[in-house]
Amino acid sequence: MTPREITEYLGTMVEIEKECYTHERLLQALKKRMAPLGYPKRFAEPELEKPEYSLFDDICMSAYVGAILGAIFAFILWVLCLIFSSFVSQVVISLGLDEILPSSIYGLLFLLVLIFGGLGILIGVIIGIVDHNKQIKKNKSSYELEKRNYQLALANDRIRVQKEKKALVYLKYEYETVLQSYNKLKSTRSKLYARNILFEKYRCFTAVSTLYEYFSAGRFTNLGDAYNQLELEVRLDRISLQLNVVISQLEQIKETQYVIYSAITESNNRIDTLIQSSGRIESGVKNLQSEGEELNDRISRIQATSDLNLYLNGVNNMELKRLNEWCKGY
């Protein structure tokens, strides 16, 4: 083959490899988009929380506090009685309580503590019961609110799932279309490589891009010298033939492997554009008021005119052209 024919062939293989790379990334992106769609979320159903009834915490403690406060109040009252003893004596005599009340001041204190402590216990028990009932009502009100929110969340999630299932139908159409195109593209690549123009070791995206760069720049006129230069640059770590390394160091290899840098950059931009376009269609499909065969028919018509389908048709035409150029009569 002449240097010109070799250059044209390598350019064709770079184009084919670039489209294979684009298809692979599109399939990955579509699969990633489809993975979370159509699955209902799990929501924890609320439960009515019943406050634990504790004799000590709810009743005894409240009664205990009431008894202490009642005793303190009784002591204060007793001190006031001592301070104003003459006035208190007159009141007691006038009310006829002198025969009922104890004559001893300590007996009076005991009586006051007994009365007001008991009253405090009674009030404490009542407060404990009231607080317990308030907590029950509060828990019930909170439960009813949580239950309404739970039911609303379930309803909204069902709507989301229904919409996502419609989008999933569309994305599966896209995925299958890309997969069919990719399988045809790989077949075309295999047929072109089967011409045995390139040594098998160099039949990959990175190698054909580097070889094409050599020939298109006029650095070599035969493949043997180009292979030797390629191996030398690999050994010296000037270039890499590992695609994952090239992708991870895309900006760094711009000067040394410009062809594959340009091809991957162009491919990444195309992928972003196609995925964004697909995302817009996906959003519209979610709101289609169709089901079953009608939905499939509408999605099929939408998919036929999508940017992704137009791109795939262009790739298919390119494949046929390259096959006719290089495999005619072969």
C-alpha positions in Angstrom: 0.0 0.0 0.0 1.1 3.5 -0.7 1.6 6.0 2.2 -1.5 7.8 1.1 -3.6 4.6 1.2 -2.2 3.7 4.6 -3.0 7.2 5.9 -6.6 6.9 4.6 -7.0 3.5 6.1 -5.7 4.6 9.5 -8.0 7.6 9.3 -10.9 5.3 8.7 -10.0 3.1 11.6 -9.7 6.1 13.9 -13.2 7.2 12.9 -14.6 3.7 13.5 -12.8 3.3 16.8 -14.1 6.8 17.9 -17.6 5.8 17.1 -17.2 2.5 19.0 -15.9 4.5 22.0 -18.9 6.8 21.7 -21.4 3.9 21.5 -19.8 2.3 24.5 -20.1 5.4 26.6 -23.6 6.0 25.4 -24.6 2.5 26.5 -23.0 3.1 29.9 -24.8 6.4 30.3 -28.2 5.0 29.3 -27.8 2.0 31.5 -26.9 4.3 34.4 -30.0 6.4 33.7 -32.3 3.4 33.6 -30.9 1.7 36.7 -32.8 3.7 39.4 -36.1 4.2 37.4 -39.4 2.6 38.1 -38.7 1.4 41.7 -40.9 2.4 44.6 -39.3 3.9 47.6 -39.6 2.4 51.0 -41.4 4.5 53.6 -41.5 3.6 57.2 -45.2 3.4 58.2 -45.8 5.5 61.3 -46.9 3.9 64.5 -48.9 5.3 67.3 -46.5 5.8 70.1 -48.1 5.1 73.4 -46.5 6.7 76.4 -45.3 4.1 78.8 -47.3 4.2 82.0 -45.0 4.2 85.0 -46.4 4.2 88.4 -43.3 5.8 89.8 -42.6 8.4 87.1 -46.2 9.4 86.3 -47.8 9.2 89.7 -45.5 8.7 92.6 -42.9 11.3 91.6 -45.6 13.9 91.0 -47.2 12.9 94.3 -43.8 13.1 96.0 -43.2 16.6 94.7 -46.7 17.6 95.7 -46.1 16.3 99.3 -42.9 18.2 99.6 -44.4 21.4 98.4 -47.4 20.9 100.7 -45.1 20.3 103.6 -43.1 23.4 102.8 -46.2 25.4 102.6 -47.4 24.0 105.9 -44.1 24.9 107.6 -44.3 28.5 106.2 -47.9 28.7 107.5 -46.9 27.3 110.9 -44.1 30.0 111.1 -46.6 32.7 110.3 -48.9 31.3 113.0 -46.1 31.7 115.5 -45.3 35.2 114.4 -48.9 36.3 114.6 -49.9 34.0 117.4 -52.1 36.4 119.3 -54.1 37.2 116.1 -54.3 33.5 115.2 -55.5 32.6 118.7 -58.4 35.1 118.5 -59.4 33.8 115.1 -59.3 30.2 116.3 -61.3 31.0 119.4 -63.9 33.0 117.5 -64.3 30.1 115.0 -64.6 27.6 117.9 -61.6 25.6 116.6 -59.7 25.8 119.9 -61.1 22.5 121.1 -60.2 20.8 117.8 -56.7 22.0 117.1 -53.9 20.6 119.2 -52.6 22.9 121.9 -48.9 22.1 121.2 -47.2 24.2 118.6 -45.5 21.0 117.3 -48.8 19.2 117.2 -50.0 22.1 115.1 -47.1 21.7 112.8 -47.8 18.0 112.4 -51.4 18.7 111.6 -50.6 21.4 109.0 -48.0 19.1 107.4 -50.5 16.3 107.3 -53.2 18.4 105.8 -51.2 20.3 103.2 -48.9 17.4 102.5 -51.9 15.2 101.8 -53.4 17.9 99.7 -50.1 18.2 97.8 -50.1 14.5 97.2 -53.7 14.6 95.8 -52.8 17.5 93.6 -49.6 15.8 92.4 -51.6 12.6 91.5 -54.1 14.7 89.5 -51.3 16.6 87.7 -49.6 13.3 86.9 -52.8 11.8 85.4 -53.5 15.0 83.4 -50.0 15.2 82.0 -50.1 11.5 81.0 -53.4 12.1 79.2 -52.0 15.2 77.5 -49.0 13.2 76.3 -51.4 10.5 74.9 -53.3 13.2 72.9 -50.1 14.8 71.7 -48.8 11.5 70.5 -52.1 10.7 68.7 -52.1 14.1 67.0 -48.5 13.6 65.9 -49.3 10.1 64.7 -52.2 11.4 62.6 -50.1 14.0 61.0 -47.3 11.5 60.2 -49.9 9.1 58.8 -51.3 11.8 56.5 -47.8 12.6 55.3 -47.0 8.9 54.9 -50.1 8.4 52.7 -49.3 11.5 50.7 -45.7 10.3 50.2 -47.0 6.9 49.0 -49.4 8.6 46.5 -46.7 10.9 45.2 -44.3 8.0 44.9 -46.8 5.9 42.9 -47.2 8.8 40.5 -43.4 9.1 40.2 -43.1 5.3 39.5 -45.8 5.5 36.8 -44.0 8.4 35.1 -40.6 6.7 35.4 -41.9 3.5 33.9 -42.9 5.5 30.8 -39.5 7.1 30.7 -38.0 3.6 31.1 -39.8 2.4 28.0 -38.3 5.3 26.0 -34.8 4.7 27.4 -35.0 1.0 26.6 -35.9 1.9 23.0 -32.8 4.2 22.9 -30.6 1.6 24.5 -31.6 -1.2 22.2 -31.1 1.1 19.2 -27.6 2.1 20.3 -26.8 -1.6 21.1 -27.8 -2.7 17.6 -25.8 0.1 16.0 -22.8 -0.8 18.3 -23.0 -4.5 17.3 -23.0 -3.5 13.6 -20.2 -1.1 14.2 -18.1 -3.8 15.8 -18.8 -6.1 12.9 -17.6 -3.4 10.5 -14.5 -2.8 12.6 -13.7 -6.5 12.5 -14.1 -6.7 8.7 -11.8 -3.7 8.2 -9.2 -5.0 10.6 -9.5 -8.4 8.8 -7.8 -6.8 5.8 -4.6 -7.5 7.8 -3.2 -4.1 6.9 -2.2 -3.6 10.5 -0.4 -6.0 12.7 -2.8 -7.5 15.2 -1.1 -5.9 18.2 -1.9 -2.4 17.0 -5.6 -2.9 16.3 -6.9 -0.6 19.0 -8.1 3.0 19.4 -4.9 4.3 20.9 -2.5 2.6 18.5 -4.3 3.4 15.3 -4.7 7.1 16.4 -1.0 7.4 17.1 -0.1 5.6 13.8 -2.5 7.9 11.9 -0.9 10.9 13.6 2.6 9.7 12.3 1.4 9.2 8.8 -0.8 12.3 8.5 2.1 14.4 9.7 4.4 12.8 7.0 6.8 11.4 9.6 6.8 7.9 8.1 6.0 6.2 4.8 5.9 2.6 5.9 4.3 0.8 8.8 7.4 -1.0 10.0 9.2 2.2 10.9 6.0 3.6 12.5 5.7 0.5 14.6 9.3 0.9 15.8 8.7 4.5 16.7 5.5 3.7 18.5 7.2 1.0 20.6 10.1 3.4 21.4 7.8 6.1 22.6 5.8 3.6 24.7 9.0 2.4 26.4 10.1 6.0 27.1 6.6 6.7 28.6 6.1 9.5 26.1 2.7 8.0 25.1 0.4 5.4 26.5 -1.6 2.7 24.6 -3.9 2.0 27.6 -7.2 3.7 26.9 -8.1 4.2 30.5 -4.8 6.0 31.2 -5.4 8.2 28.1 -8.9 9.1 29.3 -7.7 9.9 32.8 -4.8 12.0 31.6 -6.6 13.6 28.6 -5.3 17.1 29.0 -1.7 15.9 29.6 -1.5 13.9 26.4 -2.8 16.7 24.2 0.7 17.5 22.8 2.0 13.9 22.5 -1.2 12.1 21.3 -3.2 14.9 19.7 -5.3 12.7 17.4 -6.8 10.5 20.2 -7.1 13.6 22.4 -9.2 15.3 19.7 -11.2 12.2 19.0 -12.1 11.5 22.7 -12.8 15.2 23.3 -15.2 15.3 20.3 -16.8 12.1 21.4 -17.3 13.3 25.0 -18.9 16.5 23.7 -21.2 14.5 21.4 -22.2 12.2 24.2 -23.0 15.1 26.5 -25.2 16.7 23.8 -27.0 13.4 23.0 -27.6 12.6 26.7 -29.0 16.1 27.3 -31.3 15.8 24.3 -32.4 12.3 25.5 -33.0 13.7 29.0 -35.3 16.4 27.6 -37.3 13.8 25.6 -37.4 11.6 28.7 -38.9 14.4 30.8 -41.6 14.9 28.1 -42.4 11.2 27.9 -43.0 11.0 31.6 -46.1 13.3 31.1 -47.6 11.4 28.2 -51.2 10.5 28.8 -50.9 7.2 27.1 -50.6 3.6 28.1 -49.8 0.2 26.6 -49.5 0.0 22.8 -50.5 3.6 22.3 -47.6 4.6 24.6 -45.2 2.4 22.7 -46.3 3.8 19.4 -45.9 7.4 20.5 -42.5 6.6 21.9 -41.4 4.9 18.7 -42.3 7.9 16.7 -40.5 10.2 19.1 -37.4 8.0 19.1 -37.3 7.9 15.3 -36.7 11.7 15.1 -34.5 12.0 18.2 -31.0 13.5 17.9 -29.6 10.1 19.1 -31.4 8.3 16.2 -30.2 10.9 13.7 -26.7 10.4 14.9 -26.9 6.6 14.7 -28.3 6.9 11.1 -25.3 9.0 10.2 -22.9 6.4 11.7 -24.7 3.7 9.8 -24.2 5.6 6.5 -20.6 6.1 7.4 -20.1 2.4 8.0 -21.6 1.5 4.6 -19.4 4.0 2.9 -16.2 2.7 4.6 -17.2 -0.9 3.9 -17.7 -0.1 0.3 -14.3 1.7 0.2 -12.2 -1.0 1.9 -14.0 -4.3 1.6 -15.4 -4.2 -1.9 -14.3 -7.3 -3.7 -12.5 -8.5 -0.6 
